[in-house]
């Protein structure tokens, strides 16, 4: 269940942090990560929450059977 949501989040932040020119210091890297996380808007959070809610429902309906393919 978590792989799709986690991957989306990871790539969203990664695409905002590792853009040329790459960060030259740890402080610059931290600032880019902070800025990337701060750029997450309400629509994106709602979308992730909706998907998580759907997947949770699937787990309840299937009584926790293997649902990694979703």
N, C-alpha and C positions, 0 to 999 in steps of 0.2 A: 504494500500500500504506500509506503513512504517514498519509494524510489522515484516515481514520476514527479511528485510534488517537490521532493528534495532536489532532484536534478534540475527542474525548472528554476527553482530559487538559486541554486548554485551557479547556473549559467547566466542568470540575470545579473547577479552581483559580479561575477567574473568578467562579464562583458563591459562593466562599468569601471572595474579596477585596473585591468590589464590592457589598457589602450596606450598606444604610443603617444608621447614618450613614456616609457615605463617608470614607475616610481624609483627614485634613487636612494631613498632612505626609508627606514622603518616608520618614521613619523608620517612621511608622505603616503606610504602604503596604508597606514591606519586611517589617515584622513580620507583617502579614496574609498575605503571600505565603509566608513561612517557616512560619507556622502551617498554612496550607492544604496545603503540600507535606508537612508532618509528619503530617497527618491521613490520608494515604494508607495503607491497611492492607494486610496480607498477601494478603487475598482479592482486592483490587483489582489488586495487582501480579501475582498468579497469573493473573487473567483477562486482563490485557494481555499477559502472556508467552504464554499459550495461543493468543491470537489472532495474535500475531506469529509464533509457531511454525507455525500453520496457514497463514498467508499466505506464509511462507518455503517451506513444502512446495509450495504452489501454484506459486510461481515456479520451483521446481526441476522440477516435473512439466511445466509449460508451457514450459520452457527459456527463461524470462524474458520471455515474450510479455506484451503489455499486460494488466494485471490490475487497473486502477484501479477498476473497477466492484465489486470485492469489498468 
